[in-house]
Amino acid sequence: MNSKRIRNSVIAGIGVISVLSLSACGAAKTSSSGGKDDKVVLAEPSWVGAQANAAVVKKLMEDELDVKVEAKQMDEPVAFDALNSGKADAILEDWHGVPKKEKKYVEEKKTVVSGGDLGVVGHIGWFVPKYYADKHPDVTDLKKLNKYAKDFRTSESGDKGHFIGAAPSYSQHDKGLIKNHKLDFKHIPSGAEAAQLKEIQRLYKAKKPFLTYWWEPQWMNNQIDMVEVKLPKHTPGCETPESEAKCGYETNQLEKFMNKDFADSDTDAAKFIKNFKWTTKDQNQVAGDIAGKKMKPEDAAEKWIKANKSTWEKWLPKK
């Protein structure tokens, strides 16, 4: 989420017509029999929305294109290294959380290229539950947060308000914001997305106040009402270094990235990934089934696919 958003890699095997070789950088080559790929490796970041992307793409590519797909768990920093080396062919959701690696591989080495927009808009911010904001409307004013810090105290935060931080792998600069705006809050990381969601569900059910790092797309937004705290406007580079950060977060059009050799191939797999584009609502439906209803990713993907043929048919390469 830039964040950097916890999954089981799913590997399903489907036979291919012929054995293909890999290019020098590791991206899959085109075969002489119908332009099919040996195997496509997807870099799957550690948040449920990314798992939803990969589950749907994997299921459709295997069923409709007869392409074997492996989804490997790796967050953005590792994913960009893998795209550069060819150990991964694509990442389906990037929050632009590793600008230095993007610059190195996309702009300078040109070994990684954009695969186009995902169709989902990503936004990160600070949020409080609506039931608390309704009673204290000015809690959404950053300059007034200290007025309410005592309401957010926990055994972990001591005499400061408890700020629920994101999983360490997610893009964030909340410690800097807290320090530089002289807020009486203590940043306490969640450890993992699942742990953060569980804690927020517990607090929300008990109607207790909490202040948290939060984001969209997020399937749980269909179940809870949150109100955003107004952070200073984001400008390019304002969050680095974190020790000097005073700004909020950027709203991003989430993007796909691909290994250049794979993107340049004339394979159906590469074309499909470039065509893959869905909405926040679509992603939240699948993510909600995975994380909320505890469905297996492949089952959640199959459910969405059965109900949305008119959407995914547009992703299939034209014959």
PLY file of the C-alpha trace (Angstrom):
ply
format ascii 1.0
element vertex 319
property float x
property float y
property float z
element edge 317
property int vertex1
property int vertex2
end_header
0.00 0.00 0.00
2.15 2.66 -1.50
1.68 1.04 0.32
2.57 -1.91 0.48
-0.18 -4.14 1.29
-0.34 -11.46 2.98
-0.86 -14.51 1.03
-0.42 -18.04 -0.06
1.24 -18.45 -3.40
-0.88 -20.64 -5.63
0.76 -22.73 -8.28
-1.44 -24.55 -10.74
0.03 -26.58 -13.52
-1.39 -26.97 -16.99
0.48 -28.83 -19.68
1.83 -26.85 -22.60
2.31 -28.04 -26.13
6.06 -27.69 -26.19
8.94 -26.93 -23.86
10.19 -23.39 -24.24
13.51 -21.86 -23.42
14.00 -18.74 -21.33
15.66 -15.61 -22.62
18.96 -14.50 -21.18
17.25 -12.20 -18.68
14.74 -14.85 -17.67
11.55 -13.61 -19.33
9.46 -16.20 -21.14
10.03 -16.49 -24.87
7.47 -17.13 -27.54
7.17 -20.71 -28.71
6.83 -21.80 -32.30
3.50 -23.47 -31.54
0.83 -20.82 -31.25
2.89 -18.20 -29.41
2.29 -19.66 -25.95
4.47 -19.12 -22.90
6.38 -21.69 -20.88
5.27 -20.11 -17.60
4.37 -16.64 -16.45
5.56 -15.52 -13.02
3.52 -12.84 -11.27
4.99 -10.83 -8.40
2.25 -10.74 -5.75
2.63 -8.07 -3.03
1.51 -8.72 0.52
-1.97 -7.23 0.55
-5.27 -8.87 -0.25
-6.10 -6.57 -3.18
-2.94 -7.72 -4.92
-3.90 -11.31 -4.18
-7.28 -10.69 -5.79
-5.59 -9.34 -8.94
-3.30 -12.33 -9.21
-6.02 -14.90 -8.51
-8.27 -13.62 -11.30
-5.46 -13.20 -13.82
-4.03 -16.62 -13.01
-7.39 -18.37 -13.34
-8.25 -16.73 -16.66
-4.81 -17.16 -18.22
-4.75 -20.83 -17.34
-8.33 -21.56 -18.38
-8.65 -19.31 -21.43
-5.07 -19.09 -22.75
-3.65 -22.44 -21.61
-0.72 -20.64 -19.96
0.80 -21.89 -16.74
0.98 -19.12 -14.09
2.90 -18.95 -10.84
2.17 -16.19 -8.31
5.15 -15.51 -6.06
4.85 -13.48 -2.89
7.10 -10.43 -3.00
6.58 -6.80 -2.10
7.45 -3.92 -4.37
11.20 -3.57 -3.64
11.88 -7.26 -4.32
9.40 -7.32 -7.19
11.23 -4.63 -9.14
14.53 -6.48 -8.71
12.83 -9.63 -9.98
11.30 -7.82 -12.96
14.73 -6.46 -13.83
16.40 -9.88 -13.67
13.54 -11.72 -15.35
12.71 -13.81 -12.30
9.25 -12.26 -12.50
7.33 -11.24 -15.60
4.83 -8.78 -14.15
3.51 -7.06 -11.05
-0.19 -6.21 -11.37
-0.45 -3.50 -8.71
2.26 -0.98 -7.94
1.70 1.97 -5.61
4.86 3.79 -6.70
6.32 3.03 -3.29
9.87 2.44 -4.52
10.69 5.51 -6.65
14.44 4.86 -6.64
14.02 1.37 -8.08
11.45 2.61 -10.61
13.90 5.26 -11.76
16.77 2.77 -11.95
14.98 0.02 -13.86
12.30 1.92 -15.81
14.04 5.17 -16.69
17.74 4.30 -16.64
18.25 0.59 -17.42
14.92 0.30 -19.27
14.63 -3.35 -18.28
11.18 -2.76 -16.78
8.26 -1.09 -18.57
4.77 0.04 -17.69
2.01 -2.43 -18.42
-0.66 0.27 -18.21
-3.12 1.34 -15.54
-4.81 -1.28 -13.37
-8.00 0.77 -13.34
-7.96 1.09 -9.56
-7.20 4.37 -7.78
-5.13 4.01 -4.62
-5.31 6.42 -1.71
-3.64 6.32 1.71
-4.42 8.53 4.67
-5.22 8.78 8.36
-8.73 7.79 9.37
-10.96 7.68 12.44
-14.31 5.89 12.78
-17.33 7.98 11.77
-19.09 7.39 15.11
-16.21 9.22 16.82
-15.95 12.00 14.23
-19.69 12.62 14.51
-19.25 13.44 18.21
-15.98 15.35 17.67
-16.10 16.93 14.19
-12.82 18.83 14.50
-10.86 15.61 15.08
-10.35 15.63 11.29
-8.25 18.81 11.69
-4.63 17.75 12.13
-3.97 20.78 14.32
-6.73 19.69 16.70
-5.66 16.06 17.08
-3.71 16.67 20.28
-6.93 17.91 21.88
-8.24 14.34 21.65
-5.04 12.35 22.15
-6.13 11.14 25.58
-9.13 9.38 24.04
-6.80 7.25 21.95
-4.51 6.08 24.74
-3.91 2.35 25.18
-1.72 0.21 27.39
0.77 0.08 24.53
0.90 3.83 23.92
1.10 4.94 27.55
0.46 8.65 28.03
0.23 9.24 24.26
-2.50 8.47 21.81
-2.20 5.16 19.96
-1.63 5.52 16.22
-2.27 2.20 14.44
0.54 1.93 11.93
0.64 -0.19 8.80
2.55 -3.40 8.22
6.28 -2.55 8.01
6.48 -3.46 4.31
3.92 -0.81 3.31
4.95 2.64 2.09
4.50 5.04 4.96
5.96 8.12 6.60
3.70 8.39 9.62
6.50 8.56 12.19
7.77 11.69 10.48
4.31 13.22 10.37
3.77 12.56 14.07
7.17 13.99 15.02
7.16 17.02 12.74
3.61 18.07 13.60
4.38 17.59 17.30
1.49 15.20 17.82
0.96 13.49 21.17
0.68 10.09 19.54
2.84 6.99 19.46
3.23 5.09 16.19
2.66 1.38 16.81
3.01 -0.86 13.72
0.45 -3.59 13.10
2.90 -6.28 12.02
0.68 -7.46 9.16
-2.45 -6.34 7.32
-4.53 -9.17 8.76
-3.60 -8.14 12.31
-4.48 -4.51 11.60
-7.87 -5.39 10.15
-8.67 -7.69 13.06
-7.81 -4.96 15.57
-9.88 -2.36 13.73
-12.85 -4.75 13.57
-12.56 -5.31 17.33
-12.40 -1.59 18.13
-15.18 -0.73 15.70
-17.51 -3.35 17.13
-16.87 -1.98 20.63
-17.42 1.61 19.34
-14.03 2.67 20.68
-11.99 5.54 19.20
-8.95 4.77 17.06
-6.66 6.59 14.62
-5.17 4.48 11.86
-3.21 4.38 8.65
-5.87 3.34 6.12
-6.28 2.98 2.40
-8.53 2.46 -0.60
-9.07 0.00 -2.25
-9.93 -1.87 0.92
-12.68 -4.49 1.02
-13.52 -3.71 4.65
-14.71 -0.23 3.66
-17.93 -1.98 2.64
-18.48 -2.88 6.30
-17.28 0.14 8.27
-17.64 3.94 8.02
-14.43 5.92 8.36
-13.65 9.64 8.14
-10.33 10.99 6.91
-8.09 13.35 8.87
-6.96 16.20 6.62
-3.20 15.93 6.14
-1.10 18.57 4.33
-1.15 18.26 0.56
1.33 15.85 -0.98
3.97 17.21 -3.34
6.56 15.10 -5.20
9.32 13.97 -2.85
7.79 15.60 0.23
7.81 12.32 2.16
11.58 11.78 1.91
13.47 11.57 4.09
10.78 10.38 6.49
12.44 12.20 9.37
11.50 15.49 7.65
8.08 14.47 6.29
5.19 16.83 6.96
2.88 16.07 4.03
0.13 13.57 3.44
-0.03 10.83 0.84
-0.34 10.87 -2.91
-3.47 9.55 -4.62
-2.25 7.15 -7.30
-3.61 5.54 -10.42
-2.29 2.07 -9.63
-0.09 0.69 -12.35
1.14 -2.62 -13.77
4.82 -3.15 -14.58
6.41 -5.83 -16.75
9.80 -7.24 -17.59
10.67 -5.54 -20.90
11.49 -8.72 -22.83
8.21 -10.24 -21.71
6.26 -7.07 -22.55
7.86 -6.93 -26.01
7.04 -10.55 -26.76
4.08 -11.21 -29.01
2.58 -13.72 -26.62
-1.05 -13.91 -25.62
0.04 -13.77 -21.98
1.77 -10.40 -22.39
-1.20 -9.02 -24.33
-3.63 -10.26 -21.67
-1.75 -8.57 -18.82
-1.62 -5.30 -20.73
-5.38 -5.56 -21.31
-6.20 -6.46 -17.70
-8.06 -3.53 -16.15
-10.84 -3.57 -13.60
-12.46 -1.31 -11.00
-12.05 -0.77 -7.29
-15.46 -2.37 -6.82
-14.35 -5.46 -8.76
-11.20 -5.83 -6.72
-12.99 -5.28 -3.41
-15.53 -7.98 -4.29
-12.82 -10.59 -4.76
-10.69 -9.34 -1.87
-13.72 -9.37 0.41
-14.46 -12.98 -0.46
-10.83 -13.93 0.24
-10.25 -11.99 3.46
-13.78 -11.50 4.74
-15.47 -14.76 3.79
-12.26 -16.82 3.96
-12.68 -18.23 0.46
-9.71 -19.74 -1.31
-8.29 -17.20 -3.81
-9.00 -19.50 -6.75
-12.62 -19.96 -5.60
-13.13 -16.22 -5.12
-11.67 -15.64 -8.57
-13.93 -18.25 -10.14
-17.00 -16.68 -8.49
-16.15 -13.25 -9.90
-15.30 -14.65 -13.33
-18.66 -16.44 -13.63
-20.51 -13.21 -12.86
-18.45 -10.83 -14.98
-17.85 -12.40 -18.38
-18.59 -9.16 -20.22
-15.73 -7.50 -18.34
-12.98 -10.08 -18.68
-13.74 -11.05 -22.29
-12.30 -7.67 -23.27
-8.94 -8.69 -21.79
-8.53 -11.68 -24.09
-6.16 -11.09 -27.03
-7.93 -10.68 -30.33
-7.41 -13.56 -32.69
0 1
1 2
2 3
3 4
5 6
6 7
7 8
8 9
9 10
10 11
11 12
12 13
13 14
14 15
15 16
16 17
17 18
18 19
19 20
20 21
21 22
22 23
23 24
24 25
25 26
26 27
27 28
28 29
29 30
30 31
31 32
32 33
33 34
34 35
35 36
36 37
37 38
38 39
39 40
40 41
41 42
42 43
43 44
44 45
45 46
46 47
47 48
48 49
49 50
50 51
51 52
52 53
53 54
54 55
55 56
56 57
57 58
58 59
59 60
60 61
61 62
62 63
63 64
64 65
65 66
66 67
67 68
68 69
69 70
70 71
71 72
72 73
73 74
74 75
75 76
76 77
77 78
78 79
79 80
80 81
81 82
82 83
83 84
84 85
85 86
86 87
87 88
88 89
89 90
90 91
91 92
92 93
93 94
94 95
95 96
96 97
97 98
98 99
99 100
100 101
101 102
102 103
103 104
104 105
105 106
106 107
107 108
108 109
109 110
110 111
111 112
112 113
113 114
114 115
115 116
116 117
117 118
118 119
119 120
120 121
121 122
122 123
123 124
124 125
125 126
126 127
127 128
128 129
129 130
130 131
131 132
132 133
133 134
134 135
135 136
136 137
137 138
138 139
139 140
140 141
141 142
142 143
143 144
144 145
145 146
146 147
147 148
148 149
149 150
150 151
151 152
152 153
153 154
154 155
155 156
156 157
157 158
158 159
159 160
160 161
161 162
162 163
163 164
164 165
165 166
166 167
167 168
168 169
169 170
170 171
171 172
172 173
173 174
174 175
175 176
176 177
177 178
178 179
179 180
180 181
181 182
182 183
183 184
184 185
185 186
186 187
187 188
188 189
189 190
190 191
191 192
192 193
193 194
194 195
195 196
196 197
197 198
198 199
199 200
200 201
201 202
202 203
203 204
204 205
205 206
206 207
207 208
208 209
209 210
210 211
211 212
212 213
213 214
214 215
215 216
216 217
217 218
218 219
219 220
220 221
221 222
222 223
223 224
224 225
225 226
226 227
227 228
228 229
229 230
230 231
231 232
232 233
233 234
234 235
235 236
236 237
237 238
238 239
239 240
240 241
241 242
242 243
243 244
244 245
245 246
246 247
247 248
248 249
249 250
250 251
251 252
252 253
253 254
254 255
255 256
256 257
257 258
258 259
259 260
260 261
261 262
262 263
263 264
264 265
265 266
266 267
267 268
268 269
269 270
270 271
271 272
272 273
273 274
274 275
275 276
276 277
277 278
278 279
279 280
280 281
281 282
282 283
283 284
284 285
285 286
286 287
287 288
288 289
289 290
290 291
291 292
292 293
293 294
294 295
295 296
296 297
297 298
298 299
299 300
300 301
301 302
302 303
303 304
304 305
305 306
306 307
307 308
308 309
309 310
310 311
311 312
312 313
313 314
314 315
315 316
316 317
317 318
